[in-house]
Every structure is written in C-alpha cells, then in structure tokens.
C-alpha cells in the first residue's frame, strides 16, 4: 500500500477488493486504477453498492471477477463543492 501526496488529500492505492469494500462501507469512495476516467467510482448509497459514472448518475454495481480479484483499488476523496453564497 502506498500513499500519494500530489493530491490535496492523500489517497491509498494498491488495495485489494475487501479493503476497498470496507472503505466504501465506512463512507469513502473507491476506484480502480485501470478505470481511466476519474469520474467513475464505487459508493454505498441507500444500502446498495453503486457505481457513479461520468454522466453524473449512480448505477447498481454488478461486480466482475476483475473487480473482486483486483489489487489496483484506491480510495479517493471527492472534492467538496462550495455553497452558492460563497461563490457569489
């Protein structure tokens, strides 16, 4: 497991699926390094594993063997949006 310092908040990389799943259950988001699009990530929503995709929608996550056996999972922290009154 390695920590990356380039991002504003460190993220863990090189995790297996059970470690990524635990992080998702704990309220974090996880993505696979092989997923080139950084807007795709797994999240727990209303008790279901969901896959958030680049179109901004969440889809029920049907896990593949590659998802389950992969050791390329990373935990990411999504940027928080500023309230509209702070922007204006």
N, C-alpha and C positions, 0 to 999 in steps of 0.2 A: 504494500500500500504506500502511496506516495502523495505528498501534499503539493499542490500547485499554488504558487504565490503571486502569479501575474494578475489574477482577477482580484477585484476589490475584497472579496471574501474567499478564503481558502476553500478548496473542494477536494474531497478524497477521490482518488482514481484507482483503478485496478482491483475493484471489488468483485466478489462472486455474487450470484443472484440472491442467496439467503441474506447476505449483508445489505444488499441494496433494498430488498423487501423489508427488512427491519427498519431501515431508514425511512422508507415510504410510510410504513405504519406509524412511525414516530412523527409524521407530518412533513417530511422533507420530500424533495423530488429527485428522481434518478433518471439518468440517460445512459445509453451505450455509446462508447467511443466510435463504434462503427456507424452509428447514425450520424451522417454528415450534417444534418440540419439540427442546429442547437435549439430550435423551437419545438422539438419532439422530446417529450419526457413522460415518465410514469408518475402518477399521483394517486392518492387514495381520496375518493370523493363519494360521500354518502355510503361508505362501507364497501365500495367496489373499487377494484383496481382499474384505473382509467389511463388511457394513453392520450395525452394532449398533443395535438398535431398543429402544423404550421398554419392551418386555416382558422386557428383560434378555438376550435371545438374539441370536446373530450369524447372519446370513443371507448367502449368496453374493450379492455385489453385481453386479447386472445394470445396467451403466451406460446412462443415457439420453443422448440428444442434449443435453438441457438440462444434465446433469452435465458432459459433455465441453466444451460451449461457454460455460458459466457463468463469470462473473468475480466471483462472490459467495462464493467459498470462504474459510473462515477456519480457522486452526489453533487447536485448543483443547488445554488441558492438563486432564486429568481429575483430580478431587480424589482424593487418596490416602486410603485407609481406615486408621484406627489399629488396631493389633493389639488383640485382645480383652483381653489383660492390661493394656494402657494404659487402656482404657475402664473397667475394673472397679476 
